[in-house]
Amino acid sequence: MPRLFPAIFGRAQYRSQPEDFQVDEILGFEPSGEGEHLFVHVRKRDQNTQWVAGLLAELAGIKRNDVSYCGMKDRFAVTTQWFSLYLPGKEILPEQLVHRDFEILSMARNNKKLRRGMHQANTFKLVLREFASLDEQFAAIDTRLNSIASNGVPNYFGEQRFGHDCGNLHQAQDLIERDQLKGNRRGTGIYLSAARSWLFNLVLAERLQQNNWSQCFEHEPEPCGPLWGRGRSAAGGDLETLEQAVLAPWQPWCYALEHAGLKQERRALVLTPQNMHWQRLAVDQLELSFDLSGGCFATAVLREIAELFRPPIESL
């Protein structure tokens, strides 16, 4: 996908170790202190969200479907997030949920369970290493970061959404060709989400190339793109024409998303990090911290600074 800035500052390594990618989930509200659902605040290192959810279910003696969370957190990272366990009339002590793969930070009751996207934001603390251009071009990089903090970047869905080598998109294409998505989201949610995100990215990329990605069309309250699904699009006039032209080659995907039961929604095109700070840790190391709304990707910010690469798997 095209970048906002015409040039980036060389290559930089990210996620060379889990501590280089730290994410803290911000709920945005306090648990009520009572109810059938137990909220558990967890810190994990190099573990994925689904694995931890399964462990919590096993330790609590409940079904896996009785554990929910707001969103997936990166595996190769140090992250904190909330889980909710459906435990009507059952008391659980913190020592009953002890496991070496995670740490319990706090627990509290609530009258409603957690749902996807329910959290307010995520706080990121990231380190870029082997950033060769950092020393010689720091003044220009500092200017770039100030621009990002003030004006934002394109709100792309990150590559994590699409799986390794875009495998989730290939799987979505296969399911669509075999007509196996209509009216059925069980077990296919990750592929539907990837397909939907891909279509959004295509529209955002086109508006970026037309230089209107951060400008409102007529009757558009803020620059937004489609999260495709059933129902009439909120876009009208020239914006509707633009989106239809971009998505014309992808009509089988649009049709499949509509008939899978997803509702038409909109997503902001502009991602503006909040509370953004940065500093040099060494000649070739840059530390950044910022808050992003739930569902937004830190890599959308990082890709406007440098070409990101990770160390070979065997060296991790």
The 8 nearest C-alpha neighbors of each residue, nearest first, counted from 0:
[[1, 204, 2, 200, 201, 155, 203, 205],
 [2, 0, 204, 3, 207, 208, 4, 205],
 [3, 1, 4, 303, 0, 5, 302, 153],
 [2, 4, 5, 152, 1, 303, 153, 207],
 [3, 5, 2, 6, 303, 7, 304, 1],
 [6, 4, 3, 2, 7, 1, 303, 8],
 [7, 5, 4, 8, 303, 2, 304, 9],
 [8, 6, 305, 304, 9, 303, 5, 306],
 [9, 7, 305, 132, 304, 10, 6, 140],
 [8, 10, 305, 7, 306, 132, 11, 131],
 [11, 9, 306, 305, 307, 130, 8, 12],
 [12, 10, 130, 307, 129, 128, 127, 305],
 [11, 13, 308, 128, 309, 127, 307, 129],
 [14, 12, 127, 15, 309, 308, 128, 307],
 [15, 13, 16, 19, 20, 17, 309, 12],
 [14, 16, 13, 310, 309, 19, 12, 17],
 [15, 17, 14, 18, 19, 315, 76, 75],
 [16, 18, 76, 75, 19, 77, 20, 14],
 [19, 17, 20, 16, 77, 21, 76, 14],
 [18, 20, 126, 125, 14, 17, 16, 21],
 [21, 19, 125, 76, 18, 17, 14, 124],
 [20, 22, 77, 124, 78, 123, 76, 18],
 [23, 21, 78, 123, 122, 79, 121, 77],
 [24, 22, 79, 122, 121, 78, 25, 80],
 [23, 25, 121, 80, 79, 26, 120, 122],
 [26, 24, 120, 121, 27, 119, 118, 23],
 [27, 25, 118, 119, 28, 24, 120, 117],
 [26, 28, 119, 25, 118, 29, 120, 117],
 [29, 27, 26, 30, 119, 118, 25, 31],
 [28, 30, 31, 27, 26, 32, 109, 107],
 [31, 29, 109, 32, 107, 108, 28, 38],
 [30, 32, 109, 33, 29, 108, 110, 34],
 [33, 31, 108, 109, 30, 107, 34, 110],
 [34, 32, 108, 109, 31, 110, 35, 107],
 [33, 35, 110, 109, 108, 36, 32, 111],
 [34, 36, 87, 86, 110, 85, 109, 37],
 [37, 35, 85, 109, 84, 34, 86, 108],
 [36, 38, 108, 84, 83, 107, 109, 39],
 [39, 37, 83, 107, 106, 82, 108, 36],
 [38, 40, 106, 82, 81, 105, 83, 41],
 [41, 39, 81, 105, 104, 80, 103, 106],
 [42, 40, 103, 79, 80, 104, 102, 81],
 [41, 43, 79, 102, 78, 101, 103, 80],
 [44, 42, 101, 78, 77, 46, 79, 41],
 [43, 45, 77, 46, 76, 78, 17, 42],
 [46, 44, 75, 74, 76, 17, 77, 43],
 [47, 45, 74, 44, 43, 48, 75, 50],
 [48, 46, 74, 50, 49, 73, 51, 72],
 [47, 49, 51, 50, 71, 72, 52, 46],
 [48, 50, 52, 51, 47, 53, 71, 54],
 [49, 51, 53, 52, 48, 47, 54, 46],
 [50, 52, 54, 48, 53, 49, 55, 47],
 [53, 51, 49, 55, 50, 54, 48, 66],
 [52, 54, 56, 50, 51, 55, 63, 49],
 [55, 53, 51, 57, 56, 52, 58, 50],
 [56, 54, 58, 52, 57, 53, 59, 51],
 [57, 55, 61, 53, 59, 63, 54, 58],
 [58, 56, 54, 60, 55, 59, 53, 61],
 [57, 59, 55, 60, 56, 96, 54, 95],
 [60, 58, 56, 57, 61, 55, 96, 95],
 [59, 61, 57, 58, 56, 62, 55, 63],
 [60, 62, 56, 59, 57, 63, 65, 85],
 [63, 61, 65, 64, 56, 60, 66, 57],
 [62, 64, 56, 65, 66, 53, 61, 52],
 [63, 65, 62, 66, 67, 61, 56, 85],
 [64, 66, 85, 63, 62, 84, 67, 61],
 [67, 65, 84, 64, 83, 63, 52, 56],
 [68, 66, 83, 82, 113, 65, 114, 84],
 [67, 69, 82, 113, 70, 114, 81, 83],
 [70, 68, 115, 116, 114, 117, 113, 118],
 [71, 69, 115, 68, 116, 72, 294, 48],
 [70, 72, 48, 73, 69, 47, 49, 68],
 [73, 71, 48, 74, 70, 47, 78, 80],
 [74, 72, 75, 76, 47, 71, 78, 48],
 [73, 75, 47, 46, 45, 76, 72, 44],
 [76, 74, 45, 17, 73, 46, 14, 44],
 [77, 75, 17, 20, 74, 45, 21, 44],
 [76, 78, 44, 21, 17, 18, 43, 20],
 [79, 77, 22, 43, 21, 23, 42, 76],
 [78, 80, 42, 23, 41, 24, 43, 22],
 [79, 81, 24, 41, 40, 23, 78, 42],
 [82, 80, 40, 39, 41, 68, 38, 83],
 [81, 83, 68, 39, 38, 67, 40, 84],
 [82, 84, 38, 67, 37, 66, 112, 113],
 [85, 83, 66, 37, 36, 65, 86, 38],
 [84, 86, 36, 65, 35, 87, 37, 66],
 [85, 87, 89, 35, 36, 84, 88, 37],
 [88, 86, 35, 89, 85, 36, 34, 90],
 [87, 89, 86, 90, 35, 34, 85, 36],
 [90, 88, 86, 87, 91, 35, 85, 59],
 [89, 91, 88, 92, 86, 87, 37, 59],
 [90, 92, 89, 95, 93, 59, 96, 94],
 [91, 93, 95, 94, 90, 96, 106, 59],
 [94, 92, 95, 96, 91, 97, 103, 106],
 [93, 95, 97, 96, 92, 91, 98, 103],
 [94, 96, 93, 92, 97, 91, 58, 59],
 [97, 95, 94, 93, 58, 98, 55, 59],
 [96, 98, 94, 95, 93, 99, 102, 103],
 [99, 97, 100, 101, 96, 102, 54, 58],
 [98, 100, 101, 97, 102, 43, 96, 44],
 [101, 99, 98, 43, 46, 102, 44, 51],
 [102, 100, 43, 99, 42, 98, 41, 103],
 [101, 103, 42, 41, 104, 43, 98, 97],
 [104, 102, 41, 105, 40, 42, 101, 39],
 [105, 103, 40, 41, 102, 42, 106, 39],
 [106, 104, 40, 103, 39, 107, 41, 38],
 [105, 107, 39, 38, 40, 37, 108, 104],
 [108, 106, 38, 32, 37, 30, 109, 39],
 [107, 109, 37, 32, 33, 34, 36, 38],
 [110, 108, 34, 31, 33, 30, 36, 32],
 [109, 111, 34, 35, 36, 33, 31, 112],
 [112, 110, 109, 36, 113, 34, 35, 83],
 [113, 111, 83, 36, 114, 110, 67, 109],
 [112, 114, 68, 83, 67, 69, 117, 111],
 [113, 115, 69, 117, 68, 116, 112, 67],
 [116, 114, 69, 117, 70, 68, 113, 118],
 [115, 117, 69, 118, 293, 70, 114, 294],
 [116, 118, 114, 115, 69, 113, 119, 26],
 [119, 117, 26, 116, 120, 69, 25, 293],
 [118, 120, 27, 26, 293, 25, 292, 117],
 [121, 119, 292, 293, 25, 291, 118, 24],
 [120, 122, 24, 291, 25, 23, 290, 293],
 [121, 123, 290, 23, 22, 289, 24, 291],
 [124, 122, 22, 288, 289, 21, 290, 125],
 [123, 125, 288, 21, 287, 20, 22, 122],
 [124, 126, 20, 287, 19, 286, 21, 123],
 [125, 127, 286, 19, 285, 128, 287, 13],
 [128, 126, 13, 285, 12, 284, 11, 286],
 [127, 129, 284, 12, 130, 11, 283, 13],
 [130, 128, 283, 11, 131, 12, 284, 127],
 [129, 131, 11, 283, 128, 133, 132, 284],
 [130, 132, 133, 283, 129, 134, 10, 9],
 [133, 131, 135, 130, 136, 134, 8, 9],
 [132, 134, 137, 136, 131, 130, 283, 135],
 [135, 133, 137, 282, 136, 132, 283, 131],
 [134, 136, 132, 133, 137, 131, 138, 139],
 [137, 135, 139, 133, 138, 132, 134, 140],
 [136, 138, 140, 133, 134, 139, 141, 135],
 [137, 139, 141, 140, 136, 142, 135, 143],
 [138, 140, 142, 141, 136, 137, 143, 144],
 [141, 139, 137, 143, 142, 138, 144, 136],
 [140, 142, 138, 144, 139, 143, 137, 145],
 [141, 143, 139, 145, 140, 144, 146, 138],
 [144, 142, 140, 146, 141, 145, 139, 147],
 [145, 143, 147, 141, 146, 142, 148, 140],
 [144, 146, 148, 142, 143, 147, 149, 141],
 [147, 145, 143, 149, 144, 148, 150, 142],
 [146, 148, 151, 144, 150, 149, 145, 152],
 [149, 147, 145, 146, 272, 151, 150, 144],
 [150, 148, 146, 147, 151, 145, 271, 272],
 [151, 149, 147, 146, 148, 271, 152, 269],
 [152, 150, 271, 147, 270, 148, 269, 149],
 [151, 153, 270, 269, 154, 147, 271, 300],
 [154, 152, 269, 155, 268, 270, 3, 299],
 [155, 153, 270, 268, 269, 152, 299, 156],
 [156, 154, 153, 200, 299, 157, 203, 296],
 [155, 157, 196, 296, 154, 160, 200, 158],
 [158, 156, 159, 296, 160, 155, 298, 299],
 [157, 159, 160, 161, 156, 162, 165, 298],
 [160, 158, 157, 161, 162, 163, 156, 73],
 [159, 161, 158, 162, 193, 157, 156, 196],
 [160, 162, 165, 167, 193, 158, 159, 168],
 [163, 161, 165, 166, 167, 159, 160, 164],
 [162, 164, 165, 166, 161, 159, 167, 158],
 [163, 165, 166, 162, 161, 167, 158, 168],
 [166, 164, 161, 162, 163, 168, 167, 169],
 [165, 167, 169, 162, 164, 168, 163, 170],
 [168, 166, 170, 161, 162, 190, 169, 165],
 [169, 167, 171, 170, 166, 165, 161, 194],
 [168, 170, 166, 172, 171, 167, 173, 165],
 [169, 171, 173, 167, 168, 172, 166, 174],
 [172, 170, 168, 190, 174, 173, 169, 175],
 [173, 171, 175, 169, 170, 174, 176, 168],
 [172, 174, 170, 176, 171, 175, 169, 177],
 [175, 173, 177, 171, 179, 176, 172, 178],
 [174, 176, 178, 172, 177, 173, 171, 179],
 [175, 177, 173, 178, 174, 172, 179, 251],
 [176, 178, 174, 175, 179, 173, 180, 172],
 [179, 177, 175, 176, 180, 174, 181, 255],
 [178, 180, 174, 177, 181, 175, 183, 176],
 [181, 179, 183, 259, 178, 255, 182, 175],
 [182, 180, 259, 258, 183, 179, 255, 178],
 [181, 183, 259, 258, 260, 180, 184, 179],
 [182, 184, 180, 181, 259, 185, 179, 187],
 [183, 185, 187, 188, 186, 259, 182, 180],
 [186, 184, 187, 183, 188, 180, 182, 189],
 [185, 187, 188, 184, 189, 183, 190, 191],
 [186, 188, 184, 190, 185, 189, 191, 180],
 [189, 187, 191, 184, 190, 186, 192, 185],
 [188, 190, 192, 191, 187, 193, 167, 186],
 [191, 189, 193, 171, 192, 167, 187, 188],
 [192, 190, 188, 194, 193, 189, 195, 187],
 [191, 193, 195, 189, 190, 194, 188, 196],
 [192, 194, 190, 196, 161, 191, 195, 160],
 [195, 193, 197, 191, 196, 192, 168, 190],
 [194, 196, 192, 198, 197, 193, 226, 227],
 [195, 197, 199, 193, 194, 198, 192, 156],
 [196, 198, 200, 194, 199, 195, 193, 201],
 [197, 199, 201, 195, 200, 196, 194, 202],
 [198, 200, 196, 202, 197, 201, 225, 224],
 [201, 199, 203, 197, 198, 202, 155, 204],
 [200, 202, 204, 198, 199, 203, 205, 197],
 [203, 201, 205, 199, 204, 200, 245, 242],
 [202, 204, 200, 206, 205, 201, 207, 199],
 [205, 203, 207, 201, 202, 206, 200, 0],
 [206, 204, 208, 202, 207, 203, 209, 201],
 [205, 207, 212, 209, 203, 211, 208, 204],
 [206, 208, 212, 210, 204, 205, 209, 203],
 [207, 209, 205, 210, 206, 204, 1, 211],
 [208, 210, 206, 207, 211, 205, 212, 204],
 [211, 209, 207, 208, 212, 206, 213, 214],
 [210, 212, 214, 206, 213, 209, 207, 215],
 [211, 213, 206, 207, 214, 210, 268, 222],
 [214, 212, 211, 222, 269, 215, 268, 210],
 [215, 213, 211, 212, 222, 216, 221, 210],
 [216, 214, 222, 219, 221, 217, 213, 220],
 [215, 217, 219, 218, 238, 214, 222, 237],
 [216, 218, 219, 215, 236, 238, 237, 235],
 [219, 217, 220, 216, 215, 235, 234, 236],
 [218, 220, 216, 217, 215, 221, 222, 234],
 [221, 219, 218, 215, 222, 216, 223, 217],
 [222, 220, 219, 215, 223, 267, 214, 213],
 [221, 223, 215, 268, 213, 267, 214, 212],
 [224, 222, 267, 268, 266, 265, 221, 225],
 [223, 225, 266, 265, 199, 268, 267, 202],
 [226, 224, 265, 227, 199, 264, 266, 223],
 [227, 225, 264, 265, 195, 263, 199, 228],
 [228, 226, 263, 225, 195, 253, 264, 256],
 [227, 229, 263, 257, 262, 261, 256, 230],
 [228, 230, 257, 262, 263, 261, 260, 231],
 [231, 229, 263, 262, 232, 228, 257, 227],
 [230, 232, 233, 263, 229, 234, 228, 262],
 [231, 233, 234, 263, 230, 225, 235, 264],
 [234, 232, 231, 235, 265, 264, 263, 239],
 [235, 233, 239, 232, 238, 236, 219, 242],
 [236, 234, 239, 238, 237, 233, 240, 232],
 [235, 237, 239, 238, 240, 234, 217, 216],
 [236, 238, 240, 239, 241, 235, 216, 217],
 [239, 237, 241, 240, 236, 235, 234, 242],
 [238, 240, 235, 234, 242, 236, 241, 237],
 [239, 241, 237, 243, 238, 242, 244, 236],
 [242, 240, 238, 244, 239, 243, 237, 245],
 [243, 241, 245, 239, 244, 240, 246, 238],
 [242, 244, 246, 240, 245, 241, 247, 239],
 [245, 243, 241, 247, 242, 246, 240, 248],
 [246, 244, 242, 243, 247, 202, 241, 201],
 [245, 247, 249, 243, 248, 244, 242, 250],
 [246, 248, 244, 249, 250, 243, 245, 242],
 [249, 247, 246, 250, 245, 244, 251, 252],
 [250, 248, 246, 247, 252, 251, 253, 198],
 [249, 251, 253, 252, 247, 248, 254, 246],
 [252, 250, 254, 253, 249, 255, 175, 248],
 [251, 253, 255, 250, 254, 249, 256, 175],
 [254, 252, 250, 256, 255, 251, 257, 227],
 [253, 255, 251, 257, 252, 256, 250, 258],
 [256, 254, 252, 258, 257, 253, 259, 251],
 [257, 255, 259, 253, 228, 254, 258, 261],
 [258, 256, 229, 228, 254, 255, 259, 260],
 [257, 259, 181, 260, 255, 256, 182, 254],
 [260, 258, 182, 181, 256, 257, 183, 180],
 [259, 261, 258, 257, 182, 262, 229, 256],
 [262, 260, 228, 259, 229, 257, 256, 263],
 [263, 261, 228, 229, 264, 230, 260, 257],
 [262, 264, 228, 227, 229, 230, 226, 232],
 [265, 263, 226, 225, 262, 227, 266, 228],
 [264, 266, 225, 226, 224, 223, 267, 263],
 [265, 267, 223, 224, 225, 268, 226, 264],
 [268, 266, 223, 269, 222, 224, 265, 154],
 [267, 269, 223, 154, 222, 153, 224, 266],
 [270, 268, 153, 154, 267, 152, 151, 213],
 [269, 271, 154, 151, 152, 153, 272, 268],
 [270, 272, 151, 269, 273, 150, 148, 152],
 [273, 271, 291, 290, 289, 148, 275, 270],
 [272, 274, 290, 275, 289, 271, 291, 148],
 [275, 273, 289, 290, 276, 272, 288, 148],
 [276, 274, 289, 273, 288, 272, 148, 277],
 [277, 275, 288, 287, 274, 289, 278, 286],
 [278, 276, 287, 286, 288, 275, 285, 279],
 [277, 279, 286, 285, 280, 287, 276, 284],
 [278, 280, 285, 281, 284, 286, 282, 277],
 [279, 281, 284, 285, 278, 286, 282, 283],
 [282, 280, 284, 283, 279, 285, 134, 128],
 [281, 283, 134, 284, 133, 279, 280, 131],
 [282, 284, 130, 129, 281, 131, 133, 128],
 [285, 283, 128, 281, 280, 127, 279, 282],
 [286, 284, 279, 127, 126, 280, 278, 287],
 [285, 287, 126, 278, 277, 125, 279, 127],
 [288, 286, 277, 125, 276, 124, 126, 285],
 [287, 289, 124, 123, 276, 275, 125, 277],
 [290, 288, 275, 274, 123, 273, 272, 122],
 [289, 291, 122, 273, 121, 272, 274, 123],
 [292, 290, 121, 120, 272, 295, 293, 122],
 [291, 293, 120, 295, 119, 121, 294, 290],
 [292, 294, 120, 295, 119, 116, 118, 121],
 [293, 295, 292, 296, 116, 70, 120, 291],
 [296, 294, 293, 292, 291, 297, 156, 154],
 [295, 297, 298, 299, 157, 156, 294, 155],
 [298, 296, 299, 300, 301, 295, 123, 291],
 [297, 299, 301, 300, 296, 302, 157, 158],
 [300, 298, 297, 296, 302, 301, 155, 157],
 [301, 299, 298, 297, 302, 303, 152, 304],
 [300, 302, 298, 303, 304, 299, 297, 305],
 [303, 301, 304, 305, 300, 299, 298, 306],
 [302, 304, 301, 300, 305, 7, 2, 4],
 [305, 303, 7, 301, 302, 8, 306, 140],
 [306, 304, 8, 7, 10, 9, 302, 307],
 [305, 307, 10, 9, 302, 11, 308, 7],
 [308, 306, 11, 12, 305, 10, 13, 302],
 [307, 309, 12, 11, 13, 306, 310, 10],
 [308, 310, 12, 13, 14, 15, 311, 307],
 [311, 309, 15, 312, 314, 308, 315, 12],
 [312, 310, 313, 314, 309, 315, 15, 308],
 [313, 311, 314, 315, 310, 309, 15, 14],
 [312, 314, 311, 315, 310, 309, 15, 16],
 [313, 315, 312, 311, 310, 15, 309, 16],
 [314, 312, 313, 311, 310, 16, 15, 14]]
